[in-house]
Amino acid sequence: MLIYTINRILHLIPTLFILTIIVFSFVHLLPGDVIDTMVGDEEAEDPETRALLTKEYGLDQPIYIQYGVWLGKVLQGDFGRSILTRRSVSDELFSVFPATIYLAITGTILSFLIAVPLGALAAVNRNSLIDYFVQLGSISGISIPEYMFAILCILLFSLHLGWLPSSGYVDPFENFGRSLYYIALPALVVGFRHAAHTTRLTRSSILDEINKDYVISARSLGFSENRVIFKYTLRNAMIPTLTVSGMQLANALGGTVVIETVFAWPGVGYEIYLSIISRDFPIVQGGMLMLGTIVVIMNLIVDLLYRALNPTVQLG
């Protein structure tokens, strides 16, 4: 286990290195001029001003030199400064990161609470009307694009029914009850999408376990079907479900740009979106690198936890 863990950690190094190349290259392919963003179009027309700023920010250097300088600063924890606010990129991103964590965790918990009962219900009532409805709902959740489902939820729950707000944020440490009111709709969208996958997995896992020897033995001892399913079968079937939930949490942390943008949720994803519009490239670079690193590290943690939850698995 120790050797496997060390190998997996060592594998992170080339992965993160490739990630930095992708992030740096992507930002430099974006349309727009950094100099125009910093001083405005009129001042940027002055050749002396452009030349001075170009040299100051190293934009006159070859692209590989710029990348090397940027990577060296990143390794020291320096992501640069925002072009618009002149604040440290790290300060900008960490100030909005709690909102992203709150949304990702809430959505993942909601997904788990939806998926496990529905998956178990579908498995127990296999090939029944209930099973067909659960599978239809799962397929619908997988098929509907996330942004479209978010817009439909806003139209229904915010505009038509008026039950929930379409935007807004309250710090849960300041007013937890009020924060749940504002997070309900975006968390529902995140949770529904993830629950669609987890429900199908839970159903399949239970069906795989339901005909194993230990289940047959429990039935032969006269235990009720509910006790067999929910006390014995479900416990073992939860291992892959918990693993997938961990991966979904990683994806939620790293992939909430669309949801945060639709709901104007003040997280890292929304900050990246606003920075792309305003061409604040240091924020875009830092935000993309932060989210990508989180996904990579979370996948490593989930991989190691799977071995802890299921000691019988063979490590490669």
TIGU-450371 format. One record per residue (C-alpha): residue in one letter; x, y, z. Coordinates in nm, 2 decimals, always signed. Example, Ala and Ser with C-alpha at 12.3 -4.5 7.8 and 13.67 -1.06 7.14 Angstrom:
2
<pt residu="A" c1="+1.23" c2="-0.45" c3="+0.78"/>
<pt residu="S" c1="+1.37" c2="-0.11" c3="+0.71"/>
This chain:
316
<pt residu="M" c1="+0.00" c2="+0.00" c3="+0.00"/>
<pt residu="L" c1="+0.28" c2="+0.24" c3="+0.09"/>
<pt residu="I" c1="+0.47" c2="+0.17" c3="-0.24"/>
<pt residu="Y" c1="+0.14" c2="+0.21" c3="-0.43"/>
<pt residu="T" c1="+0.07" c2="+0.54" c3="-0.26"/>
<pt residu="I" c1="+0.42" c2="+0.67" c3="-0.33"/>
<pt residu="N" c1="+0.40" c2="+0.57" c3="-0.70"/>
<pt residu="R" c1="+0.06" c2="+0.74" c3="-0.74"/>
<pt residu="I" c1="+0.20" c2="+1.06" c3="-0.58"/>
<pt residu="L" c1="+0.50" c2="+1.05" c3="-0.81"/>
<pt residu="H" c1="+0.26" c2="+1.02" c3="-1.11"/>
<pt residu="L" c1="+0.10" c2="+1.35" c3="-1.01"/>
<pt residu="I" c1="+0.42" c2="+1.54" c3="-1.10"/>
<pt residu="P" c1="+0.40" c2="+1.49" c3="-1.48"/>
<pt residu="T" c1="+0.02" c2="+1.53" c3="-1.47"/>
<pt residu="L" c1="+0.05" c2="+1.86" c3="-1.29"/>
<pt residu="F" c1="+0.33" c2="+1.97" c3="-1.53"/>
<pt residu="I" c1="+0.12" c2="+1.90" c3="-1.83"/>
<pt residu="L" c1="-0.17" c2="+2.09" c3="-1.66"/>
<pt residu="T" c1="+0.04" c2="+2.40" c3="-1.63"/>
<pt residu="I" c1="+0.13" c2="+2.38" c3="-2.00"/>
<pt residu="I" c1="-0.23" c2="+2.35" c3="-2.09"/>
<pt residu="V" c1="-0.34" c2="+2.64" c3="-1.87"/>
<pt residu="F" c1="-0.06" c2="+2.87" c3="-1.98"/>
<pt residu="S" c1="-0.12" c2="+2.79" c3="-2.35"/>
<pt residu="F" c1="-0.50" c2="+2.82" c3="-2.33"/>
<pt residu="V" c1="-0.48" c2="+3.17" c3="-2.17"/>
<pt residu="H" c1="-0.24" c2="+3.29" c3="-2.44"/>
<pt residu="L" c1="-0.48" c2="+3.17" c3="-2.71"/>
<pt residu="L" c1="-0.76" c2="+3.38" c3="-2.57"/>
<pt residu="P" c1="-0.85" c2="+3.69" c3="-2.79"/>
<pt residu="G" c1="-0.76" c2="+4.03" c3="-2.66"/>
<pt residu="D" c1="-0.46" c2="+4.23" c3="-2.57"/>
<pt residu="V" c1="-0.33" c2="+4.24" c3="-2.21"/>
<pt residu="I" c1="-0.19" c2="+4.59" c3="-2.26"/>
<pt residu="D" c1="-0.53" c2="+4.72" c3="-2.38"/>
<pt residu="T" c1="-0.69" c2="+4.58" c3="-2.07"/>
<pt residu="M" c1="-0.44" c2="+4.74" c3="-1.83"/>
<pt residu="V" c1="-0.43" c2="+5.09" c3="-1.97"/>
<pt residu="G" c1="-0.73" c2="+5.12" c3="-2.20"/>
<pt residu="D" c1="-0.74" c2="+5.14" c3="-2.57"/>
<pt residu="E" c1="-0.65" c2="+5.51" c3="-2.60"/>
<pt residu="E" c1="-0.34" c2="+5.50" c3="-2.39"/>
<pt residu="A" c1="-0.24" c2="+5.16" c3="-2.54"/>
<pt residu="E" c1="-0.21" c2="+5.35" c3="-2.88"/>
<pt residu="D" c1="+0.10" c2="+5.53" c3="-2.74"/>
<pt residu="P" c1="+0.40" c2="+5.32" c3="-2.87"/>
<pt residu="E" c1="+0.62" c2="+5.42" c3="-2.58"/>
<pt residu="T" c1="+0.35" c2="+5.31" c3="-2.32"/>
<pt residu="R" c1="+0.31" c2="+4.98" c3="-2.50"/>
<pt residu="A" c1="+0.68" c2="+4.92" c3="-2.53"/>
<pt residu="L" c1="+0.73" c2="+5.00" c3="-2.16"/>
<pt residu="L" c1="+0.45" c2="+4.77" c3="-2.03"/>
<pt residu="T" c1="+0.54" c2="+4.49" c3="-2.28"/>
<pt residu="K" c1="+0.90" c2="+4.49" c3="-2.14"/>
<pt residu="E" c1="+0.78" c2="+4.52" c3="-1.78"/>
<pt residu="Y" c1="+0.55" c2="+4.21" c3="-1.80"/>
<pt residu="G" c1="+0.80" c2="+4.01" c3="-2.01"/>
<pt residu="L" c1="+0.56" c2="+4.00" c3="-2.31"/>
<pt residu="D" c1="+0.86" c2="+4.07" c3="-2.54"/>
<pt residu="Q" c1="+1.01" c2="+3.74" c3="-2.45"/>
<pt residu="P" c1="+0.96" c2="+3.41" c3="-2.64"/>
<pt residu="I" c1="+0.66" c2="+3.22" c3="-2.52"/>
<pt residu="Y" c1="+0.87" c2="+2.94" c3="-2.36"/>
<pt residu="I" c1="+1.06" c2="+3.20" c3="-2.16"/>
<pt residu="Q" c1="+0.73" c2="+3.35" c3="-2.04"/>
<pt residu="Y" c1="+0.62" c2="+3.01" c3="-1.94"/>
<pt residu="G" c1="+0.94" c2="+2.93" c3="-1.75"/>
<pt residu="V" c1="+0.92" c2="+3.26" c3="-1.56"/>
<pt residu="W" c1="+0.55" c2="+3.20" c3="-1.48"/>
<pt residu="L" c1="+0.60" c2="+2.84" c3="-1.37"/>
<pt residu="G" c1="+0.89" c2="+2.95" c3="-1.15"/>
<pt residu="K" c1="+0.67" c2="+3.20" c3="-0.97"/>
<pt residu="V" c1="+0.38" c2="+2.95" c3="-0.94"/>
<pt residu="L" c1="+0.62" c2="+2.70" c3="-0.77"/>
<pt residu="Q" c1="+0.69" c2="+2.97" c3="-0.52"/>
<pt residu="G" c1="+0.32" c2="+3.03" c3="-0.46"/>
<pt residu="D" c1="+0.31" c2="+3.35" c3="-0.66"/>
<pt residu="F" c1="+0.03" c2="+3.35" c3="-0.91"/>
<pt residu="G" c1="+0.08" c2="+3.72" c3="-1.00"/>
<pt residu="R" c1="-0.16" c2="+4.01" c3="-0.95"/>
<pt residu="S" c1="-0.50" c2="+4.08" c3="-1.10"/>
<pt residu="I" c1="-0.48" c2="+4.33" c3="-1.39"/>
<pt residu="L" c1="-0.80" c2="+4.50" c3="-1.29"/>
<pt residu="T" c1="-0.79" c2="+4.51" c3="-0.90"/>
<pt residu="R" c1="-0.41" c2="+4.48" c3="-0.86"/>
<pt residu="R" c1="-0.48" c2="+4.24" c3="-0.57"/>
<pt residu="S" c1="-0.29" c2="+3.91" c3="-0.54"/>
<pt residu="V" c1="-0.44" c2="+3.64" c3="-0.75"/>
<pt residu="S" c1="-0.42" c2="+3.40" c3="-0.45"/>
<pt residu="D" c1="-0.61" c2="+3.64" c3="-0.24"/>
<pt residu="E" c1="-0.88" c2="+3.69" c3="-0.51"/>
<pt residu="L" c1="-0.93" c2="+3.32" c3="-0.56"/>
<pt residu="F" c1="-0.92" c2="+3.21" c3="-0.20"/>
<pt residu="S" c1="-1.18" c2="+3.48" c3="-0.11"/>
<pt residu="V" c1="-1.43" c2="+3.31" c3="-0.34"/>
<pt residu="F" c1="-1.32" c2="+2.95" c3="-0.29"/>
<pt residu="P" c1="-1.54" c2="+2.88" c3="+0.02"/>
<pt residu="A" c1="-1.85" c2="+2.94" c3="-0.20"/>
<pt residu="T" c1="-1.73" c2="+2.68" c3="-0.45"/>
<pt residu="I" c1="-1.66" c2="+2.43" c3="-0.17"/>
<pt residu="Y" c1="-2.00" c2="+2.49" c3="-0.01"/>
<pt residu="L" c1="-2.18" c2="+2.43" c3="-0.34"/>
<pt residu="A" c1="-1.98" c2="+2.12" c3="-0.43"/>
<pt residu="I" c1="-2.02" c2="+1.95" c3="-0.09"/>
<pt residu="T" c1="-2.39" c2="+2.04" c3="-0.07"/>
<pt residu="G" c1="-2.46" c2="+1.92" c3="-0.42"/>
<pt residu="T" c1="-2.27" c2="+1.59" c3="-0.36"/>
<pt residu="I" c1="-2.45" c2="+1.52" c3="-0.03"/>
<pt residu="L" c1="-2.79" c2="+1.59" c3="-0.20"/>
<pt residu="S" c1="-2.69" c2="+1.36" c3="-0.49"/>
<pt residu="F" c1="-2.60" c2="+1.08" c3="-0.24"/>
<pt residu="L" c1="-2.93" c2="+1.13" c3="-0.05"/>
<pt residu="I" c1="-3.13" c2="+1.11" c3="-0.38"/>
<pt residu="A" c1="-2.93" c2="+0.83" c3="-0.55"/>
<pt residu="V" c1="-2.90" c2="+0.56" c3="-0.27"/>
<pt residu="P" c1="-3.27" c2="+0.53" c3="-0.18"/>
<pt residu="L" c1="-3.38" c2="+0.54" c3="-0.55"/>
<pt residu="G" c1="-3.11" c2="+0.29" c3="-0.66"/>
<pt residu="A" c1="-3.20" c2="+0.05" c3="-0.38"/>
<pt residu="L" c1="-3.57" c2="+0.09" c3="-0.45"/>
<pt residu="A" c1="-3.51" c2="+0.02" c3="-0.82"/>
<pt residu="A" c1="-3.30" c2="-0.29" c3="-0.74"/>
<pt residu="V" c1="-3.55" c2="-0.43" c3="-0.49"/>
<pt residu="N" c1="-3.83" c2="-0.38" c3="-0.75"/>
<pt residu="R" c1="-3.63" c2="-0.49" c3="-1.05"/>
<pt residu="N" c1="-3.82" c2="-0.49" c3="-1.38"/>
<pt residu="S" c1="-4.13" c2="-0.33" c3="-1.22"/>
<pt residu="L" c1="-4.29" c2="+0.00" c3="-1.30"/>
<pt residu="I" c1="-4.09" c2="+0.17" c3="-1.02"/>
<pt residu="D" c1="-3.77" c2="+0.04" c3="-1.16"/>
<pt residu="Y" c1="-3.86" c2="+0.17" c3="-1.51"/>
<pt residu="F" c1="-3.95" c2="+0.52" c3="-1.37"/>
<pt residu="V" c1="-3.62" c2="+0.54" c3="-1.17"/>
<pt residu="Q" c1="-3.42" c2="+0.43" c3="-1.48"/>
<pt residu="L" c1="-3.61" c2="+0.68" c3="-1.69"/>
<pt residu="G" c1="-3.53" c2="+0.96" c3="-1.45"/>
<pt residu="S" c1="-3.16" c2="+0.86" c3="-1.44"/>
<pt residu="I" c1="-3.13" c2="+0.86" c3="-1.82"/>
<pt residu="S" c1="-3.30" c2="+1.20" c3="-1.83"/>
<pt residu="G" c1="-3.06" c2="+1.34" c3="-1.58"/>
<pt residu="I" c1="-2.76" c2="+1.21" c3="-1.78"/>
<pt residu="S" c1="-2.90" c2="+1.33" c3="-2.11"/>
<pt residu="I" c1="-3.01" c2="+1.69" c3="-2.02"/>
<pt residu="P" c1="-2.73" c2="+1.94" c3="-2.04"/>
<pt residu="E" c1="-2.64" c2="+2.09" c3="-1.71"/>
<pt residu="Y" c1="-2.69" c2="+2.45" c3="-1.82"/>
<pt residu="M" c1="-3.03" c2="+2.37" c3="-1.97"/>
<pt residu="F" c1="-3.15" c2="+2.20" c3="-1.66"/>
<pt residu="A" c1="-3.03" c2="+2.50" c3="-1.45"/>
<pt residu="I" c1="-3.23" c2="+2.74" c3="-1.67"/>
<pt residu="L" c1="-3.54" c2="+2.52" c3="-1.65"/>
<pt residu="C" c1="-3.51" c2="+2.51" c3="-1.27"/>
<pt residu="I" c1="-3.49" c2="+2.89" c3="-1.27"/>
<pt residu="L" c1="-3.79" c2="+2.93" c3="-1.49"/>
<pt residu="L" c1="-4.00" c2="+2.69" c3="-1.28"/>
<pt residu="F" c1="-3.89" c2="+2.75" c3="-0.92"/>
<pt residu="S" c1="-3.79" c2="+3.12" c3="-0.94"/>
<pt residu="L" c1="-3.99" c2="+3.29" c3="-1.21"/>
<pt residu="H" c1="-4.31" c2="+3.07" c3="-1.22"/>
<pt residu="L" c1="-4.35" c2="+2.95" c3="-0.86"/>
<pt residu="G" c1="-4.14" c2="+3.21" c3="-0.69"/>
<pt residu="W" c1="-4.02" c2="+2.95" c3="-0.43"/>
<pt residu="L" c1="-3.64" c2="+3.00" c3="-0.46"/>
<pt residu="P" c1="-3.41" c2="+3.28" c3="-0.57"/>
<pt residu="S" c1="-3.22" c2="+3.25" c3="-0.89"/>
<pt residu="S" c1="-2.91" c2="+3.41" c3="-0.75"/>
<pt residu="G" c1="-2.75" c2="+3.53" c3="-0.43"/>
<pt residu="Y" c1="-2.52" c2="+3.40" c3="-0.16"/>
<pt residu="V" c1="-2.52" c2="+3.40" c3="+0.22"/>
<pt residu="D" c1="-2.22" c2="+3.27" c3="+0.41"/>
<pt residu="P" c1="-2.33" c2="+2.96" c3="+0.60"/>
<pt residu="F" c1="-2.12" c2="+3.06" c3="+0.90"/>
<pt residu="E" c1="-2.31" c2="+3.39" c3="+0.93"/>
<pt residu="N" c1="-2.67" c2="+3.26" c3="+0.87"/>
<pt residu="F" c1="-2.69" c2="+2.89" c3="+0.79"/>
<pt residu="G" c1="-3.06" c2="+2.87" c3="+0.74"/>
<pt residu="R" c1="-3.06" c2="+3.17" c3="+0.51"/>
<pt residu="S" c1="-2.77" c2="+3.02" c3="+0.32"/>
<pt residu="L" c1="-2.96" c2="+2.70" c3="+0.25"/>
<pt residu="Y" c1="-3.24" c2="+2.91" c3="+0.09"/>
<pt residu="Y" c1="-3.00" c2="+3.06" c3="-0.16"/>
<pt residu="I" c1="-2.80" c2="+2.74" c3="-0.23"/>
<pt residu="A" c1="-3.10" c2="+2.51" c3="-0.27"/>
<pt residu="L" c1="-3.15" c2="+2.57" c3="-0.65"/>
<pt residu="P" c1="-2.79" c2="+2.55" c3="-0.76"/>
<pt residu="A" c1="-2.73" c2="+2.25" c3="-0.53"/>
<pt residu="L" c1="-3.03" c2="+2.08" c3="-0.68"/>
<pt residu="V" c1="-2.89" c2="+2.12" c3="-1.03"/>
<pt residu="V" c1="-2.55" c2="+1.98" c3="-0.92"/>
<pt residu="G" c1="-2.71" c2="+1.70" c3="-0.72"/>
<pt residu="F" c1="-2.96" c2="+1.59" c3="-0.98"/>
<pt residu="R" c1="-2.69" c2="+1.56" c3="-1.25"/>
<pt residu="H" c1="-2.47" c2="+1.35" c3="-1.02"/>
<pt residu="A" c1="-2.75" c2="+1.15" c3="-0.88"/>
<pt residu="A" c1="-2.85" c2="+1.03" c3="-1.23"/>
<pt residu="H" c1="-2.51" c2="+0.85" c3="-1.25"/>
<pt residu="T" c1="-2.50" c2="+0.73" c3="-0.89"/>
<pt residu="T" c1="-2.86" c2="+0.59" c3="-0.90"/>
<pt residu="R" c1="-2.77" c2="+0.36" c3="-1.19"/>
<pt residu="L" c1="-2.45" c2="+0.26" c3="-1.02"/>
<pt residu="T" c1="-2.62" c2="+0.18" c3="-0.69"/>
<pt residu="R" c1="-2.89" c2="-0.02" c3="-0.86"/>
<pt residu="S" c1="-2.63" c2="-0.22" c3="-1.05"/>
<pt residu="S" c1="-2.41" c2="-0.28" c3="-0.74"/>
<pt residu="I" c1="-2.70" c2="-0.41" c3="-0.54"/>
<pt residu="L" c1="-2.81" c2="-0.64" c3="-0.82"/>
<pt residu="D" c1="-2.45" c2="-0.77" c3="-0.84"/>
<pt residu="E" c1="-2.45" c2="-0.84" c3="-0.47"/>
<pt residu="I" c1="-2.80" c2="-0.98" c3="-0.43"/>
<pt residu="N" c1="-2.72" c2="-1.33" c3="-0.57"/>
<pt residu="K" c1="-2.39" c2="-1.38" c3="-0.38"/>
<pt residu="D" c1="-2.35" c2="-1.67" c3="-0.14"/>
<pt residu="Y" c1="-2.37" c2="-1.46" c3="+0.18"/>
<pt residu="V" c1="-2.70" c2="-1.31" c3="+0.07"/>
<pt residu="I" c1="-2.84" c2="-1.66" c3="-0.01"/>
<pt residu="S" c1="-2.72" c2="-1.78" c3="+0.34"/>
<pt residu="A" c1="-2.89" c2="-1.48" c3="+0.50"/>
<pt residu="R" c1="-3.22" c2="-1.57" c3="+0.33"/>
<pt residu="S" c1="-3.19" c2="-1.93" c3="+0.42"/>
<pt residu="L" c1="-3.17" c2="-1.82" c3="+0.79"/>
<pt residu="G" c1="-3.51" c2="-1.67" c3="+0.75"/>
<pt residu="F" c1="-3.42" c2="-1.30" c3="+0.75"/>
<pt residu="S" c1="-3.67" c2="-1.07" c3="+0.59"/>
<pt residu="E" c1="-3.59" c2="-0.94" c3="+0.25"/>
<pt residu="N" c1="-3.57" c2="-0.58" c3="+0.37"/>
<pt residu="R" c1="-3.31" c2="-0.68" c3="+0.64"/>
<pt residu="V" c1="-3.11" c2="-0.88" c3="+0.38"/>
<pt residu="I" c1="-3.11" c2="-0.58" c3="+0.14"/>
<pt residu="F" c1="-3.06" c2="-0.29" c3="+0.37"/>
<pt residu="K" c1="-2.84" c2="-0.45" c3="+0.64"/>
<pt residu="Y" c1="-2.61" c2="-0.68" c3="+0.44"/>
<pt residu="T" c1="-2.63" c2="-0.62" c3="+0.06"/>
<pt residu="L" c1="-2.65" c2="-0.24" c3="+0.07"/>
<pt residu="R" c1="-2.34" c2="-0.21" c3="+0.29"/>
<pt residu="N" c1="-2.12" c2="-0.39" c3="+0.03"/>
<pt residu="A" c1="-2.29" c2="-0.23" c3="-0.26"/>
<pt residu="M" c1="-2.20" c2="+0.12" c3="-0.12"/>
<pt residu="I" c1="-1.83" c2="+0.08" c3="-0.18"/>
<pt residu="P" c1="-1.84" c2="+0.17" c3="-0.56"/>
<pt residu="T" c1="-2.11" c2="+0.43" c3="-0.49"/>
<pt residu="L" c1="-1.90" c2="+0.60" c3="-0.22"/>
<pt residu="T" c1="-1.60" c2="+0.60" c3="-0.46"/>
<pt residu="V" c1="-1.80" c2="+0.76" c3="-0.74"/>
<pt residu="S" c1="-1.94" c2="+1.01" c3="-0.50"/>
<pt residu="G" c1="-1.59" c2="+1.11" c3="-0.41"/>
<pt residu="M" c1="-1.50" c2="+1.15" c3="-0.78"/>
<pt residu="Q" c1="-1.82" c2="+1.36" c3="-0.83"/>
<pt residu="L" c1="-1.71" c2="+1.58" c3="-0.54"/>
<pt residu="A" c1="-1.38" c2="+1.64" c3="-0.72"/>
<pt residu="N" c1="-1.56" c2="+1.71" c3="-1.05"/>
<pt residu="A" c1="-1.80" c2="+1.94" c3="-0.87"/>
<pt residu="L" c1="-1.51" c2="+2.14" c3="-0.72"/>
<pt residu="G" c1="-1.34" c2="+2.16" c3="-1.05"/>
<pt residu="G" c1="-1.63" c2="+2.19" c3="-1.29"/>
<pt residu="T" c1="-1.88" c2="+2.43" c3="-1.14"/>
<pt residu="V" c1="-1.80" c2="+2.71" c3="-1.39"/>
<pt residu="V" c1="-2.13" c2="+2.66" c3="-1.58"/>
<pt residu="I" c1="-2.35" c2="+2.63" c3="-1.27"/>
<pt residu="E" c1="-2.19" c2="+2.92" c3="-1.10"/>
<pt residu="T" c1="-2.22" c2="+3.14" c3="-1.41"/>
<pt residu="V" c1="-2.59" c2="+3.06" c3="-1.46"/>
<pt residu="F" c1="-2.68" c2="+3.13" c3="-1.09"/>
<pt residu="A" c1="-2.42" c2="+3.41" c3="-1.05"/>
<pt residu="W" c1="-2.28" c2="+3.21" c3="-0.76"/>
<pt residu="P" c1="-1.97" c2="+3.39" c3="-0.63"/>
<pt residu="G" c1="-1.73" c2="+3.10" c3="-0.65"/>
<pt residu="V" c1="-1.40" c2="+3.03" c3="-0.84"/>
<pt residu="G" c1="-1.59" c2="+2.93" c3="-1.16"/>
<pt residu="Y" c1="-1.78" c2="+3.25" c3="-1.17"/>
<pt residu="E" c1="-1.47" c2="+3.45" c3="-1.10"/>
<pt residu="I" c1="-1.30" c2="+3.28" c3="-1.40"/>
<pt residu="Y" c1="-1.60" c2="+3.36" c3="-1.62"/>
<pt residu="L" c1="-1.59" c2="+3.73" c3="-1.52"/>
<pt residu="S" c1="-1.21" c2="+3.74" c3="-1.57"/>
<pt residu="I" c1="-1.24" c2="+3.59" c3="-1.92"/>
<pt residu="I" c1="-1.48" c2="+3.86" c3="-2.01"/>
<pt residu="S" c1="-1.26" c2="+4.14" c3="-1.87"/>
<pt residu="R" c1="-0.94" c2="+3.97" c3="-2.01"/>
<pt residu="D" c1="-0.79" c2="+3.95" c3="-1.66"/>
<pt residu="F" c1="-0.55" c2="+3.67" c3="-1.76"/>
<pt residu="P" c1="-0.37" c2="+3.62" c3="-1.43"/>
<pt residu="I" c1="-0.70" c2="+3.54" c3="-1.26"/>
<pt residu="V" c1="-0.79" c2="+3.30" c3="-1.54"/>
<pt residu="Q" c1="-0.46" c2="+3.12" c3="-1.52"/>
<pt residu="G" c1="-0.46" c2="+3.10" c3="-1.15"/>
<pt residu="G" c1="-0.83" c2="+2.98" c3="-1.13"/>
<pt residu="M" c1="-0.79" c2="+2.72" c3="-1.40"/>
<pt residu="L" c1="-0.47" c2="+2.58" c3="-1.24"/>
<pt residu="M" c1="-0.64" c2="+2.58" c3="-0.89"/>
<pt residu="L" c1="-0.94" c2="+2.38" c3="-1.01"/>
<pt residu="G" c1="-0.74" c2="+2.14" c3="-1.22"/>
<pt residu="T" c1="-0.50" c2="+2.07" c3="-0.93"/>
<pt residu="I" c1="-0.79" c2="+2.01" c3="-0.70"/>
<pt residu="V" c1="-0.94" c2="+1.75" c3="-0.94"/>
<pt residu="V" c1="-0.61" c2="+1.57" c3="-0.97"/>
<pt residu="I" c1="-0.55" c2="+1.56" c3="-0.60"/>
<pt residu="M" c1="-0.91" c2="+1.46" c3="-0.52"/>
<pt residu="N" c1="-0.89" c2="+1.17" c3="-0.77"/>
<pt residu="L" c1="-0.58" c2="+1.05" c3="-0.59"/>
<pt residu="I" c1="-0.75" c2="+1.06" c3="-0.25"/>
<pt residu="V" c1="-1.05" c2="+0.88" c3="-0.39"/>
<pt residu="D" c1="-0.83" c2="+0.61" c3="-0.54"/>
<pt residu="L" c1="-0.65" c2="+0.56" c3="-0.20"/>
<pt residu="L" c1="-0.98" c2="+0.56" c3="-0.01"/>
<pt residu="Y" c1="-1.12" c2="+0.29" c3="-0.24"/>
<pt residu="R" c1="-0.84" c2="+0.06" c3="-0.13"/>
<pt residu="A" c1="-0.92" c2="+0.14" c3="+0.24"/>
<pt residu="L" c1="-1.29" c2="+0.07" c3="+0.19"/>
<pt residu="N" c1="-1.23" c2="-0.25" c3="-0.01"/>
<pt residu="P" c1="-0.91" c2="-0.43" c3="+0.11"/>
<pt residu="T" c1="-0.97" c2="-0.71" c3="-0.14"/>
<pt residu="V" c1="-0.89" c2="-0.49" c3="-0.44"/>
<pt residu="Q" c1="-0.56" c2="-0.56" c3="-0.61"/>
<pt residu="L" c1="-0.33" c2="-0.26" c3="-0.64"/>
<pt residu="G" c1="-0.15" c2="-0.21" c3="-0.97"/>
